[in-house]
Amino acid sequence: MTTDPLADLRDWHLPDPVSWWPLAPGWWLVAVLVLAGLLVVVRLGVRRRRRTSLQRAARRELERLGRELAVHGDRRRYLAELSRLLRRLALARYPRDQIAGLTGDDWLAFLDATCGTGEFSGGIGRVLVDSAYRPADQIDFDPERLAQLVERWIEFNANSIRGKR
């Protein structure tokens, strides 16, 4: 009798499922690239945040000064605080020996030179110097226009203002 030669064969079976671990070398490369990309993005974000922190603080200070002027109405104090704010920002941005000794028209000329508007020495910004020599009841200016000018100066110098560490 002839026996069936196929009878001794075992039934076919599926191979083991492909395991996800260990990862193939290509996936390790993708993981490293993704982590490096995330590290670069986080580092750039932290650097940008540090660079703009002084600018944000200056804007908050400018808003605070405007609110105090609206409440108390002390124009002389407002102008003095505004001038101090500008000087602090300039000292954070430019060399101390270039800024520290500037007063009067030289200070306004510096502000114009670093903003490019000409409104400090020839416009509304002139009140920063003139108010020191006038009685409080004769100080007349538009606080909103002056605040806009100062904000423009902050914005213009924002890319280069950095806090000292």
Residue pairs with C-beta under 8 A, 6 or more apart in sequence:
23 31
50 162
50 163
51 159
51 161
51 162
52 158
53 163
54 89
54 92
54 161
54 162
54 163
55 154
55 155
55 158
55 161
58 85
58 89
58 154
58 161
59 151
59 154
61 85
62 82
62 85
62 147
62 150
62 151
62 154
65 78
65 81
65 82
65 85
65 147
66 143
66 147
68 74
68 77
68 78
68 81
69 75
69 78
69 143
75 131
75 136
75 139
75 141
75 143
76 131
76 136
76 139
78 143
79 127
79 128
79 131
79 139
79 141
82 128
82 146
82 147
82 150
83 128
85 150
86 111
86 128
86 150
86 153
87 99
87 107
89 153
89 154
89 157
89 161
90 99
90 110
90 111
90 114
91 99
91 100
92 161
92 162
92 163
92 164
93 114
93 157
93 160
93 161
93 162
94 114
99 110
102 110
104 129
105 121
105 129
107 128
107 129
108 120
108 121
108 125
108 126
108 128
108 129
109 120
109 121
111 120
111 121
111 125
111 153
112 118
112 119
112 120
112 121
112 122
112 125
114 153
114 156
114 157
115 152
115 153
115 156
115 157
116 156
117 123
117 149
117 152
117 153
119 125
119 149
120 126
120 128
120 149
120 153
123 149
124 141
124 142
124 145
124 146
124 149
125 146
125 149
127 139
127 141
127 146
131 139
131 141
154 161
